[in-house]
């Protein structure tokens, strides 16, 4: 069973993960999977991106109450209204690893100004670090949810460090072959 679960967390695609989910005998893993994916849409990814989009609304105090409802909905998609256990944290880590990979491989994300010029790798990591602060500290503090987001902040920062280490090791391997 341990090997199947390990394989499950190594898969990136929804369809592959769903297929192997049938072989897993853990109801909690299945429950968290179904909360993460609705109609094949990754709710974690959607919520994260939508929260990032709220940064432009923070200076418009007039929209604070209407945006707080949206923010709360996105936070619930990320599981802020759930019991955060090891299974939930593994799912967050899985999502974040995918998000970091997409971001670091994206020319748009790594561009300096409207697609002109590219950020260096360390600058992309700084951008990701700032995004983590935005999603798990600044915006939650604006809406009064800073305590609820502490665990997500911790997991996101730890996962980014793990991601950076994996990328570093991959580049070392490519040079030694």
C-alpha positions in Angstrom: 0.0 0.0 0.0 2.9 2.4 0.8 4.2 2.1 -2.7 0.8 2.9 -4.3 0.5 6.0 -2.1 4.0 7.1 -2.9 3.2 6.7 -6.6 -0.1 8.6 -6.2 1.7 11.6 -4.7 4.3 11.5 -7.5 1.8 11.7 -10.3 1.0 15.2 -11.7 -2.0 14.7 -13.9 -5.5 14.5 -12.6 -6.5 11.5 -14.7 -3.4 9.5 -13.6 -4.1 10.3 -9.9 -7.8 9.5 -10.2 -6.9 6.1 -11.8 -4.6 5.1 -9.0 -6.9 6.4 -6.4 -9.1 3.3 -6.9 -6.2 1.2 -5.6 -5.8 3.2 -2.4 -7.5 1.9 0.6 -7.4 5.2 2.6 -10.8 7.0 2.8 -9.1 10.2 3.9 -6.9 10.4 0.8 -9.9 9.9 -1.3 -11.9 12.5 0.6 -9.2 15.1 0.2 -8.7 14.3 -3.5 -12.4 14.9 -4.1 -12.3 18.2 -2.2 -9.3 19.3 -4.3 -10.8 18.3 -7.7 -14.3 19.3 -8.7 -15.2 18.4 -12.3 -11.5 17.8 -13.0 -10.7 21.4 -12.0 -8.0 21.8 -9.4 -9.7 23.8 -6.7 -6.4 24.6 -5.0 -4.8 26.0 -8.1 -7.9 28.0 -8.9 -8.2 29.4 -5.4 -4.5 30.3 -5.2 -4.6 32.2 -8.5 -7.8 34.0 -7.6 -6.4 35.1 -4.2 -3.3 36.5 -6.0 -5.8 38.4 -8.2 -7.2 40.1 -5.1 -4.0 42.0 -4.5 -5.3 44.8 -6.7 -8.4 45.1 -4.7 -6.7 45.6 -1.3 -6.3 49.3 -1.8 -10.0 49.7 -2.7 -11.5 49.7 0.7 -15.0 50.2 -0.8 -14.9 46.6 -2.1 -13.6 45.1 1.1 -16.8 43.4 2.2 -17.8 42.0 -1.2 -14.2 40.7 -1.8 -14.0 39.2 1.7 -16.8 36.9 0.7 -14.8 35.9 -2.4 -11.6 35.5 -0.3 -13.4 33.3 2.2 -14.7 31.1 -0.6 -11.2 30.7 -2.0 -9.7 30.0 1.4 -12.4 27.3 1.9 -11.3 25.8 -1.5 -7.8 25.6 -0.1 -9.2 23.8 3.0 -9.2 26.5 5.7 -12.5 25.2 7.0 -11.1 21.6 7.1 -9.2 19.6 9.6 -5.6 20.1 8.5 -3.9 16.7 9.0 -1.0 15.0 7.3 -3.1 13.9 4.3 -4.2 17.5 3.7 -0.7 18.8 4.1 0.6 16.2 1.5 -2.1 17.4 -0.9 -1.1 21.0 -0.4 2.6 20.1 -1.0 1.6 18.2 -4.1 -0.3 21.2 -5.4 2.5 23.7 -4.5 5.1 21.6 -6.1 3.0 21.6 -9.3 2.4 25.3 -9.1 6.1 26.1 -8.5 7.0 23.9 -11.5 4.5 25.6 -13.7 5.6 29.0 -12.6 9.3 28.4 -13.0 8.8 26.9 -16.5 6.5 29.7 -17.6 8.0 32.4 -19.8 5.1 34.7 -18.8 5.7 34.2 -15.1 9.4 34.7 -15.4 9.2 37.8 -17.6 10.2 41.2 -16.4 7.7 43.5 -18.0 4.9 42.4 -20.3 6.9 39.5 -21.7 10.0 41.6 -22.3 13.2 40.1 -20.8 13.5 37.2 -18.4 14.0 37.0 -14.7 17.0 35.1 -13.4 16.2 31.9 -11.4 16.7 33.6 -8.0 14.4 36.4 -9.1 11.7 33.9 -9.9 12.1 32.3 -6.5 11.9 35.8 -4.9 8.7 36.4 -6.9 7.3 33.1 -5.6 8.3 33.9 -2.0 6.5 37.3 -2.3 3.5 35.5 -3.7 3.4 33.1 -0.8 3.5 36.1 1.6 0.7 37.8 -0.4 -1.6 34.7 -0.4 -0.9 33.4 3.1 -0.1 36.6 5.1 -0.9 40.0 3.5 -4.3 39.3 2.0 -5.4 37.1 4.9 -4.4 39.9 7.3 -6.4 42.5 5.3 -9.5 40.3 5.7 -8.7 39.2 9.3 -7.7 35.6 8.6 -4.0 35.7 9.4 -4.2 33.0 12.1 -6.1 30.6 9.9 -3.4 30.8 7.2 -0.3 30.2 9.4 -0.1 26.4 8.6 -0.5 27.1 4.8 2.2 29.7 5.0 4.6 27.3 6.8 3.8 24.5 4.3 4.2 26.8 1.3 7.6 28.1 2.4 8.9 24.6 3.3 7.7 23.3 -0.1 9.4 26.1 -2.0 12.7 25.3 -0.2 12.2 21.6 -1.1 11.4 22.6 -4.7 14.5 24.8 -4.9 16.7 21.9 -3.6 15.2 19.5 -6.1 15.8 21.9 -9.0 19.4 22.4 -7.7 20.0 18.7 -7.6 18.5 18.2 -11.1 20.9 20.8 -12.5 23.8 19.1 -10.9 22.8 15.8 -12.3 22.5 17.2 -15.8 26.0 18.6 -15.5 27.5 15.3 -14.3 26.1 13.1 -17.0 
